[in-house]
Amino acid sequence: MISTEILKSELNELTVYQLRSLQYAIAKKLEEKAAAKTKSENALLTDEELDMLAEVMRS
């Protein structure tokens, strides 16, 4: 894990363009995570539930 002080000093050395690129990349990653979470919440059964159902049906 990177220390807070190192992170602060490295962020201070970035240009405005680099900071905007970093902000865009973080926002995109958060959007992907939110979409994946929404997709899994909308599923009828989770993967774990499907596995349990398959196991019960085999018995």
N, C-alpha and C positions, 0 to 999 in steps of 0.2 A: 504494500500500500504506500502511496506517495504521501509525504508529509505536507501539512498545510502550508508551511513556510516555503517549501520548494515550489509548490503549486502557485502560490501568490507571486513569487519572483518570476516564474516562467510566464504567467499570464500578463505581468507588467511589461514584458519584453515583446509581446505580440503587437502587430500593427492592427489598425482598425479593420482592414480587409480580412486579416486572419481571424480576428474576433468575430466578425460577421459570419465568416465561413464556419467557425466553431459553433456559433449560435444556431445556424441553419442545420448543421449536422445533428446537434443535440435535439432540436425541435423535431426533426425528421424521425429520429430514433424513438422519441417519446410518442410520436404519432403512430409509428409502427407497433409499439407495445400496446397502445390503447386499442388499436384496430384488432390486434391478436386477442386481447382480453375480451373485447366485444364479441368477436367471432366465437370464442369458446363459451361465452355466456349464452349465446344464441343457439348453441348446439342442443339437440334434444337430449343426448346422453354424452357424458364426457368419455374420454378414452378409457379411463379407469372403470367406469360403469359398463362400457361395452365389453371390456375384458372379463368383468365379473359375470355379465350376462352370458357370454360365450362359454365360460367355465361351467356355469349352472346348466346350460343347455347340453353340454357334453356328458354330464352326469346322468 
